[in-house]
Amino acid sequence: MKLNKSQIQDLYIFTRQHFVEHYDLQTELVDHLANDIETQWQSQPKISFEDAKNKAFKKFGIFGFMDAIEQRQKAMNKRYRGYLWNELKKWFELPQLIGTIALFLVFYMAFSSKYTAIFTIVFYVIISAWSIYKSTLLNRQFRKRKEISNKKWLLEELIFKQAGGASLIFFSQLYNVFTIPEKFEITTLFLILFSLAFTALTLINYISLEVIPSKAEKLLNETYPEFSL
C-alpha cells in the first residue's frame, strides 16, 4: 500500500509544524516518514495513516526532527565551505594569481608608509561599506527568490542570506584593527602578515558576496535535482 498525494502533502505540513523550514530537508524527512509508514502497512494493514505517522515520528526521539536539522545544517555548511575553498584556491593559480599579488602589494606599500594607521582605517571602511552593500542586495534578492518559488532551500539561504559571515568576523575586530599599528612594532614580518590578512579578507569577502552568488543557479541545480526557481 502506497501513500497518496494528499497524505504526502500532509507529511510536508507535518514537518513544517515541527519547525523544519527548508524544503530540501522537508523532502528528505517526508521520504523517510513515507517509507516507514508504508513498511508499517505491510505488517499492519489496518493501522491508520495518523497512527502510523505518529509512530514513525516517535522513532526520531524526544527532540523530534532537531537532530536531523542539525546534521543537515552541518552538511550544507561543509558543502558551502568547500565551494568557498575551491574558489579561493583559484586565486593562487594563474591568471588570478597576478591579481592576488597585485592586491597584496597595494596593501604592503600602503602599510609600509608612515600613514599605516590611516590606510588601515581607509581600507577597513572601504571593505566594510562594500560588504554591507552587497549583503543588503543579496538579502533582498533572497527574499524575492523565496516569494517566487515559495520554498526555502538551505544551501540557497547560505549563499544569499549568510554570505556575509566573513564580514561579521571582520567587523568584530574593529577595535583591534584601529589599535594594531600602535600595539605592534612595525617590522617587515608584521607588514607582510598584516598585508596577507587584508588580502585574504578581501578575497574571501569577494568570493562569498560576489562569486558564489553569481553561480547560485548552477550550484543549486547540482545539489538539488528537483530545484527550479
Backbone as CSV, one residue per row, in Angstrom:
resi,resn,N_x,N_y,N_z,CA_x,CA_y,CA_z,C_x,C_y,C_z
1,MET,0.847,-1.205,0.000,0.000,0.000,0.000,0.878,1.250,0.000
2,LYS,0.563,2.180,-0.906,1.360,3.393,-1.062,0.587,4.614,-0.576
3,LEU,1.333,5.644,-0.167,0.695,6.892,0.244,0.180,7.631,-0.987
4,ASN,-0.971,8.293,-0.837,-1.489,9.094,-1.940,-0.954,10.534,-1.834
5,LYS,-1.282,11.351,-2.818,-0.759,12.726,-2.865,-1.206,13.541,-1.650
6,SER,-2.432,13.343,-1.222,-2.954,14.080,-0.068,-2.169,13.733,1.197
7,GLN,-1.835,12.479,1.349,-1.071,12.054,2.526,0.368,12.570,2.472
8,ILE,0.948,12.573,1.288,2.304,13.130,1.125,2.301,14.608,1.489
9,GLN,1.280,15.330,1.021,1.164,16.754,1.348,0.987,16.954,2.850
10,ASP,0.247,16.062,3.472,0.059,16.120,4.923,1.401,15.971,5.644
11,LEU,2.278,15.117,5.122,3.592,14.937,5.743,4.448,16.200,5.616
12,TYR,4.329,16.896,4.487,5.052,18.178,4.338,4.563,19.188,5.373
13,ILE,3.250,19.263,5.542,2.670,20.169,6.540,3.137,19.758,7.941
14,PHE,3.173,18.473,8.179,3.609,17.938,9.470,5.046,18.348,9.788
15,THR,5.936,18.265,8.811,7.336,18.667,9.050,7.441,20.166,9.313
16,ARG,6.660,20.959,8.594,6.683,22.416,8.829,6.188,22.747,10.225
17,GLN,5.166,22.027,10.661,4.634,22.250,12.013,5.651,21.899,13.097
18,HIS,6.626,21.072,12.727,7.667,20.677,13.683,8.984,21.405,13.381
19,PHE,8.836,22.646,12.900,9.949,23.596,12.788,11.007,23.224,11.743
20,VAL,10.602,22.492,10.719,11.507,22.220,9.593,11.151,23.230,8.502
21,GLU,12.001,24.232,8.301,11.674,25.344,7.408,12.117,25.102,5.963
22,HIS,13.194,24.374,5.774,13.784,24.255,4.441,13.187,23.085,3.663
23,TYR,12.844,23.361,2.414,12.146,22.380,1.590,12.979,21.132,1.339
24,ASP,14.293,21.286,1.182,15.144,20.125,0.920,15.133,19.161,2.102
25,LEU,15.185,19.691,3.309,15.129,18.827,4.492,13.723,18.276,4.684
26,GLN,12.707,19.086,4.389,11.332,18.589,4.456,11.162,17.372,3.549
27,THR,11.681,17.469,2.338,11.559,16.373,1.372,12.258,15.120,1.869
28,GLU,13.445,15.303,2.435,14.193,14.165,2.972,13.426,13.482,4.099
29,LEU,12.841,14.281,4.982,12.093,13.725,6.112,10.774,13.107,5.661
30,VAL,10.122,13.730,4.686,8.874,13.172,4.158,9.133,11.797,3.539
31,ASP,10.233,11.670,2.800,10.586,10.368,2.213,10.808,9.333,3.310
32,HIS,11.508,9.760,4.355,11.792,8.844,5.468,10.495,8.413,6.150
33,LEU,9.621,9.376,6.452,8.351,9.064,7.108,7.469,8.185,6.221
34,ALA,7.429,8.508,4.926,6.594,7.752,3.990,7.046,6.296,3.908
35,ASN,8.352,6.094,3.826,8.875,4.716,3.765,8.543,3.947,5.038
36,ASP,8.649,4.642,6.183,8.345,3.994,7.459,6.870,3.621,7.539
37,ILE,6.013,4.543,7.103,4.562,4.282,7.149,4.196,3.112,6.245
38,GLU,4.754,3.097,5.038,4.444,2.016,4.093,4.964,0.672,4.607
39,THR,6.101,0.702,5.315,6.627,-0.529,5.917,5.689,-1.030,7.011
40,GLN,5.151,-0.076,7.789,4.194,-0.463,8.839,2.946,-1.082,8.231
41,TRP,2.493,-0.542,7.118,1.272,-1.053,6.475,1.448,-2.480,5.953
42,GLN,2.677,-2.827,5.630,2.925,-4.181,5.133,2.665,-5.229,6.223
43,SER,3.022,-4.868,7.466,2.819,-5.815,8.579,1.532,-5.542,9.346
44,GLN,1.032,-4.288,9.252,-0.209,-3.922,9.956,-1.129,-3.161,8.992
45,PRO,-1.754,-3.852,8.080,-2.565,-3.199,7.048,-3.692,-2.315,7.590
46,LYS,-4.171,-2.604,8.807,-5.310,-1.876,9.338,-4.936,-0.616,10.131
47,ILE,-3.660,-0.398,10.370,-3.259,0.786,11.130,-3.555,2.045,10.314
48,SER,-4.090,3.059,10.969,-4.474,4.287,10.268,-3.236,5.096,9.884
49,PHE,-3.422,5.987,8.919,-2.318,6.854,8.473,-1.798,7.707,9.628
50,GLU,-2.708,8.268,10.419,-2.304,9.132,11.535,-1.501,8.367,12.579
51,ASP,-1.968,7.184,12.903,-1.255,6.385,13.901,0.121,5.973,13.389
52,ALA,0.172,5.576,12.124,1.449,5.171,11.534,2.411,6.361,11.462
53,LYS,1.865,7.537,11.145,2.698,8.751,11.069,3.283,9.090,12.438
54,ASN,2.456,9.072,13.445,2.925,9.392,14.799,3.926,8.356,15.298
55,LYS,3.710,7.113,14.935,4.632,6.053,15.339,5.987,6.257,14.654
56,ALA,5.950,6.644,13.392,7.196,6.896,12.652,7.930,8.099,13.232
57,PHE,7.170,9.114,13.612,7.777,10.328,14.172,8.446,10.048,15.516
58,LYS,7.834,9.192,16.320,8.384,8.880,17.643,9.766,8.254,17.556
59,LYS,10.079,7.634,16.422,11.385,7.000,16.241,12.515,8.034,16.163
60,PHE,12.161,9.311,15.967,13.179,10.362,15.929,13.611,10.772,17.333
61,GLY,12.920,10.277,18.353,13.307,10.571,19.722,12.593,11.773,20.298
62,ILE,12.969,12.130,21.526,12.264,13.205,22.236,12.496,14.580,21.606
63,PHE,13.580,14.733,20.858,13.861,16.028,20.234,13.290,16.131,18.825
64,GLY,12.547,15.131,18.416,11.905,15.187,17.112,12.905,15.304,15.974
65,PHE,12.658,16.290,15.120,13.494,16.471,13.931,14.743,17.315,14.201
66,MET,14.973,17.743,15.423,16.065,18.673,15.713,17.429,18.102,15.322
67,ASP,17.655,16.812,15.625,18.934,16.201,15.261,19.117,16.164,13.748
68,ALA,18.031,15.858,13.042,18.103,15.811,11.579,18.396,17.195,11.009
69,ILE,17.771,18.218,11.603,18.013,19.594,11.161,19.480,19.965,11.377
70,GLU,20.001,19.642,12.554,21.394,19.967,12.878,22.369,19.265,11.938
71,GLN,22.127,17.996,11.661,23.002,17.243,10.770,22.968,17.816,9.355
72,ARG,21.777,18.188,8.914,21.642,18.755,7.564,22.360,20.099,7.479
73,GLN,22.233,20.910,8.511,22.907,22.201,8.530,24.420,22.033,8.491
74,LYS,24.933,21.068,9.239,26.371,20.809,9.235,26.837,20.370,7.847
75,ALA,26.047,19.509,7.218,26.410,19.005,5.892,26.435,20.131,4.868
76,MET,25.430,21.017,4.921,25.368,22.104,3.952,26.419,23.169,4.231
77,ASN,26.717,23.411,5.498,27.791,24.346,5.834,29.127,23.821,5.315
78,LYS,29.326,22.513,5.442,30.556,21.903,4.927,30.626,22.033,3.412
79,ARG,29.498,21.823,2.751,29.454,21.965,1.289,29.765,23.404,0.883
80,TYR,29.173,24.360,1.614,29.401,25.763,1.289,30.880,26.130,1.485
81,ARG,31.481,25.659,2.591,32.906,25.928,2.825,33.759,25.314,1.721
82,GLY,33.312,24.172,1.194,34.024,23.549,0.082,34.007,24.440,-1.150
83,TYR,32.838,25.028,-1.453,32.748,25.957,-2.577,33.678,27.150,-2.359
84,LEU,33.659,27.679,-1.140,34.484,28.842,-0.811,35.965,28.517,-0.976
85,TRP,36.385,27.375,-0.473,37.786,26.975,-0.542,38.226,26.743,-1.988
86,ASN,37.366,26.088,-2.788,37.700,25.833,-4.187,37.871,27.131,-4.969
87,GLU,37.018,28.112,-4.686,37.135,29.402,-5.373,38.372,30.169,-4.892
88,LEU,38.671,30.055,-3.595,39.840,30.752,-3.053,41.126,30.204,-3.653
89,LYS,41.196,28.885,-3.839,42.402,28.278,-4.405,42.691,28.797,-5.807
90,LYS,41.634,29.148,-6.549,41.828,29.652,-7.914,42.603,30.959,-7.931
91,TRP,42.544,31.717,-6.830,43.238,33.000,-6.767,44.729,32.837,-6.479
92,PHE,45.156,31.592,-6.321,46.582,31.312,-6.157,47.097,30.484,-7.333
93,GLU,46.325,30.534,-8.429,46.710,29.913,-9.686,46.623,30.973,-10.781
94,LEU,47.413,30.808,-11.818,47.352,31.755,-12.939,46.019,31.597,-13.659
95,PRO,45.409,32.676,-14.164,45.918,34.053,-14.147,45.527,34.870,-12.909
96,GLN,44.617,34.323,-12.055,44.166,35.089,-10.883,45.300,35.409,-9.915
97,LEU,46.356,34.595,-9.938,47.480,34.819,-9.031,48.071,36.213,-9.215
98,ILE,48.044,36.710,-10.439,48.574,38.050,-10.714,47.777,39.094,-9.937
99,GLY,46.456,38.943,-9.922,45.611,39.874,-9.191,45.830,39.778,-7.691
100,THR,46.038,38.550,-7.192,46.293,38.353,-5.761,47.586,39.046,-5.349
101,ILE,48.636,38.867,-6.146,49.923,39.504,-5.842,49.795,41.025,-5.894
102,ALA,49.079,41.526,-6.904,48.894,42.975,-7.036,48.157,43.538,-5.821
103,LEU,47.126,42.829,-5.372,46.364,43.272,-4.207,47.247,43.288,-2.961
104,PHE,48.045,42.239,-2.802,48.966,42.175,-1.659,49.955,43.338,-1.686
105,LEU,50.482,43.639,-2.857,51.468,44.720,-2.965,50.852,46.076,-2.647
106,VAL,49.601,46.263,-3.047,48.910,47.525,-2.725,48.826,47.692,-1.215
107,PHE,48.389,46.639,-0.533,48.312,46.703,0.927,49.696,46.881,1.553
108,TYR,50.677,46.144,1.053,52.020,46.196,1.639,52.632,47.585,1.507
109,MET,52.506,48.177,0.327,53.082,49.516,0.117,52.350,50.562,0.950
110,ALA,51.029,50.411,1.061,50.263,51.377,1.851,50.631,51.283,3.328
111,PHE,50.734,50.071,3.830,51.055,49.883,5.246,52.525,50.174,5.551
112,SER,53.372,50.179,4.507,54.799,50.458,4.706,55.076,51.954,4.835
113,SER,54.102,52.757,4.465,54.290,54.207,4.540,54.140,54.675,5.989
114,LYS,54.363,55.952,6.203,54.229,56.496,7.556,52.767,56.697,7.953
115,TYR,51.866,56.399,7.023,50.432,56.574,7.284,49.738,55.223,7.485
116,THR,50.434,54.310,8.130,49.883,52.964,8.322,48.502,52.987,8.963
117,ALA,48.359,53.731,10.041,47.086,53.780,10.764,45.963,54.324,9.881
118,ILE,46.270,55.356,9.122,45.251,55.972,8.244,44.828,54.994,7.158
119,PHE,45.807,54.368,6.502,45.481,53.412,5.441,44.700,52.216,5.993
120,THR,45.044,51.796,7.201,44.325,50.692,7.827,42.845,51.024,7.960
121,ILE,42.556,52.216,8.456,41.167,52.644,8.639,40.470,52.804,7.294
122,VAL,41.151,53.391,6.320,40.560,53.610,4.990,40.180,52.282,4.341
123,PHE,41.113,51.334,4.332,40.829,50.031,3.727,39.711,49.311,4.483
124,TYR,39.743,49.437,5.798,38.722,48.794,6.624,37.344,49.351,6.277
125,VAL,37.237,50.647,6.169,35.960,51.298,5.858,35.476,50.909,4.464
126,ILE,36.392,50.875,3.493,36.012,50.526,2.122,35.480,49.098,2.050
127,ILE,36.229,48.164,2.640,35.811,46.765,2.621,34.484,46.579,3.363
128,SER,34.354,47.251,4.504,33.135,47.139,5.306,31.930,47.693,4.556
129,ALA,32.097,48.861,3.947,30.990,49.501,3.228,30.534,48.629,2.059
130,TRP,31.508,48.098,1.314,31.157,47.242,0.176,30.460,45.970,0.650
131,SER,30.952,45.391,1.744,30.369,44.161,2.276,28.928,44.381,2.740
132,ILE,28.691,45.493,3.412,27.336,45.822,3.868,26.403,46.019,2.675
133,TYR,26.898,46.722,1.663,26.110,46.980,0.453,25.735,45.669,-0.244
134,LYS,26.728,44.794,-0.444,26.468,43.537,-1.127,25.567,42.616,-0.296
135,SER,25.777,42.596,1.014,24.937,41.768,1.891,23.486,42.204,1.819
136,THR,23.265,43.514,1.781,21.909,44.054,1.675,21.255,43.640,0.366
137,LEU,22.006,43.741,-0.741,21.477,43.351,-2.041,21.136,41.858,-2.094
138,LEU,22.020,41.042,-1.529,21.795,39.599,-1.544,20.592,39.207,-0.695
139,ASN,20.407,39.888,0.423,19.235,39.617,1.260,17.949,39.961,0.536
140,ARG,17.953,41.073,-0.190,16.777,41.455,-0.968,16.522,40.430,-2.072
141,GLN,17.587,40.009,-2.725,17.465,39.015,-3.787,16.930,37.701,-3.239
142,PHE,17.388,37.323,-2.059,16.922,36.081,-1.439,15.425,36.155,-1.148
143,ARG,14.965,37.299,-0.629,13.534,37.446,-0.328,12.697,37.349,-1.598
144,LYS,13.174,37.945,-2.697,12.439,37.890,-3.959,12.373,36.463,-4.499
145,ARG,13.502,35.758,-4.387,13.532,34.373,-4.848,12.566,33.516,-4.044
146,LYS,12.519,33.761,-2.751,11.628,32.985,-1.885,10.159,33.268,-2.223
147,GLU,9.852,34.527,-2.554,8.487,34.881,-2.921,8.069,34.186,-4.220
148,ILE,9.014,34.058,-5.154,8.722,33.444,-6.445,8.524,31.940,-6.304
149,SER,9.454,31.295,-5.614,9.409,29.829,-5.504,8.516,29.339,-4.376
150,ASN,8.318,30.198,-3.360,7.544,29.840,-2.167,8.163,28.642,-1.447
151,LYS,9.473,28.459,-1.656,10.197,27.383,-0.998,11.510,27.936,-0.450
152,LYS,11.977,27.312,0.602,13.200,27.751,1.262,14.202,26.607,1.257
153,TRP,15.314,26.818,0.540,16.344,25.796,0.429,17.529,26.192,1.300
154,LEU,18.085,25.215,2.021,19.150,25.522,2.979,20.389,26.086,2.300
155,LEU,20.841,25.466,1.223,22.040,25.956,0.538,21.793,27.337,-0.064
156,GLU,20.597,27.558,-0.570,20.251,28.864,-1.134,20.344,29.945,-0.058
157,GLU,19.869,29.620,1.140,19.938,30.576,2.237,21.385,30.871,2.617
158,LEU,22.237,29.852,2.605,23.650,30.059,2.912,24.294,30.975,1.882
159,ILE,23.960,30.763,0.609,24.571,31.541,-0.466,24.149,32.999,-0.420
160,PHE,22.857,33.240,-0.177,22.339,34.599,-0.286,22.193,35.336,1.042
161,LYS,21.803,34.627,2.065,21.481,35.315,3.317,22.635,35.336,4.297
162,GLN,23.499,34.343,4.239,24.595,34.271,5.197,25.955,34.428,4.529
163,ALA,25.946,34.996,3.338,27.194,35.145,2.592,28.164,36.093,3.278
164,GLY,27.641,36.976,4.114,28.500,37.962,4.762,29.089,37.496,6.077
165,GLY,29.146,36.187,6.296,29.682,35.673,7.554,31.104,36.113,7.812
166,ALA,31.928,36.130,6.768,33.314,36.568,6.923,33.366,38.041,7.300
167,SER,32.404,38.804,6.788,32.364,40.234,7.107,32.080,40.454,8.587
168,LEU,31.207,39.621,9.160,30.882,39.773,10.575,32.121,39.552,11.442
169,ILE,32.925,38.563,11.052,34.169,38.329,11.784,35.064,39.545,11.685
170,PHE,35.114,40.111,10.493,35.939,41.290,10.262,35.447,42.479,11.082
171,PHE,34.129,42.701,11.069,33.567,43.827,11.811,33.845,43.702,13.305
172,SER,33.859,42.470,13.810,34.062,42.257,15.238,35.467,42.649,15.677
173,GLN,36.354,42.782,14.716,37.741,43.135,15.034,38.012,44.633,14.824
174,LEU,36.957,45.426,14.781,37.097,46.858,14.522,38.088,47.524,15.475
175,TYR,37.909,47.292,16.761,38.782,47.939,17.747,40.240,47.513,17.549
176,ASN,40.437,46.206,17.341,41.800,45.700,17.167,42.465,46.268,15.924
177,VAL,41.681,46.409,14.847,42.243,46.959,13.610,42.720,48.389,13.830
178,PHE,41.955,49.158,14.586,42.334,50.540,14.851,43.584,50.642,15.724
179,THR,43.784,49.683,16.614,44.885,49.782,17.573,46.113,48.949,17.208
180,ILE,46.011,48.086,16.200,47.148,47.237,15.827,48.421,48.039,15.549
181,PRO,48.343,49.103,14.728,49.579,49.846,14.453,50.231,50.420,15.711
182,GLU,49.461,50.648,16.759,50.021,51.199,17.988,50.583,50.102,18.891
183,LYS,49.992,48.898,18.826,50.364,47.819,19.735,51.625,47.082,19.294
184,PHE,51.859,47.027,17.979,52.948,46.209,17.476,54.041,47.063,16.842
185,GLU,55.241,46.555,16.949,56.362,47.206,16.287,56.247,46.942,14.792
186,ILE,56.373,48.006,13.991,56.208,47.876,12.547,57.487,47.305,11.949
187,THR,57.502,45.993,11.770,58.642,45.314,11.165,58.233,44.766,9.805
188,THR,59.206,44.273,9.053,58.904,43.699,7.738,57.965,42.502,7.867
189,LEU,58.225,41.662,8.865,57.370,40.494,9.079,55.944,40.912,9.415
190,PHE,55.818,41.935,10.279,54.490,42.428,10.638,53.756,42.937,9.395
191,LEU,54.443,43.702,8.561,53.815,44.265,7.366,53.374,43.171,6.405
192,ILE,54.191,42.138,6.268,53.832,41.030,5.380,52.582,40.314,5.895
193,LEU,52.569,39.992,7.194,51.426,39.283,7.785,50.167,40.137,7.755
194,PHE,50.322,41.424,8.059,49.185,42.342,8.067,48.606,42.479,6.662
195,SER,49.469,42.574,5.672,49.032,42.699,4.280,48.383,41.405,3.801
196,LEU,48.950,40.271,4.212,48.351,38.986,3.851,46.958,38.838,4.454
197,ALA,46.794,39.306,5.684,45.485,39.222,6.349,44.442,40.036,5.590
198,PHE,44.801,41.249,5.189,43.867,42.092,4.436,43.595,41.498,3.059
199,THR,44.618,40.898,2.442,44.443,40.275,1.128,43.473,39.104,1.221
200,ALA,43.691,38.235,2.214,42.820,37.072,2.401,41.388,37.505,2.695
201,LEU,41.235,38.510,3.551,39.907,39.003,3.904,39.180,39.536,2.675
202,THR,39.892,40.308,1.866,39.292,40.887,0.664,38.840,39.797,-0.292
203,LEU,39.681,38.783,-0.499,39.341,37.699,-1.411,38.148,36.886,-0.904
204,ILE,38.152,36.570,0.382,37.056,35.779,0.956,35.733,36.539,0.849
205,ASN,35.771,37.830,1.165,34.551,38.634,1.047,34.071,38.696,-0.399
206,TYR,34.999,38.890,-1.322,34.632,38.978,-2.740,34.022,37.664,-3.224
207,ILE,34.638,36.550,-2.826,34.143,35.237,-3.251,32.759,34.958,-2.664
208,SER,32.591,35.215,-1.366,31.320,34.892,-0.703,30.195,35.837,-1.093
209,LEU,30.538,37.088,-1.405,29.499,38.078,-1.698,29.276,38.319,-3.187
210,GLU,30.193,37.850,-4.032,30.071,38.108,-5.464,30.168,36.831,-6.296
211,VAL,31.241,36.070,-6.122,31.498,34.927,-6.998,30.492,33.805,-6.788
212,ILE,30.353,33.334,-5.554,29.445,32.204,-5.287,27.988,32.558,-5.591
213,PRO,27.486,33.738,-5.176,26.102,34.077,-5.543,25.876,34.110,-7.056
214,SER,26.907,34.508,-7.819,26.765,34.551,-9.281,26.645,33.151,-9.879
215,LYS,27.075,32.132,-9.127,26.998,30.748,-9.586,25.879,29.984,-8.870
216,ALA,24.991,30.709,-8.234,23.960,30.089,-7.396,23.112,29.066,-8.147
217,GLU,22.642,29.415,-9.356,21.756,28.510,-10.087,22.454,27.190,-10.383
218,LYS,23.705,27.260,-10.799,24.463,26.057,-11.124,24.662,25.187,-9.873
219,LEU,25.064,25.811,-8.773,25.324,25.070,-7.537,24.052,24.452,-6.980
220,LEU,22.947,25.199,-7.037,21.683,24.701,-6.503,21.124,23.554,-7.341
221,ASN,21.260,23.669,-8.652,20.773,22.592,-9.512,21.622,21.332,-9.376
222,GLU,22.917,21.508,-9.099,23.777,20.350,-8.864,23.415,19.660,-7.551
223,THR,23.083,20.463,-6.552,22.775,19.919,-5.221,21.369,19.353,-5.149
224,TYR,20.423,20.061,-5.772,19.015,19.646,-5.727,18.508,19.422,-7.165
225,PRO,18.479,18.196,-7.650,17.978,17.931,-8.996,16.558,18.456,-9.199
226,GLU,15.792,18.529,-8.111,14.394,18.980,-8.217,14.275,20.491,-8.117
227,PHE,15.417,21.190,-7.922,15.372,22.641,-7.761,14.976,23.311,-9.067
228,SER,14.053,24.254,-8.959,13.659,25.052,-10.123,13.054,26.335,-9.615
229,LEU,13.705,27.472,-9.943,13.218,28.767,-9.466,12.046,29.210,-10.308
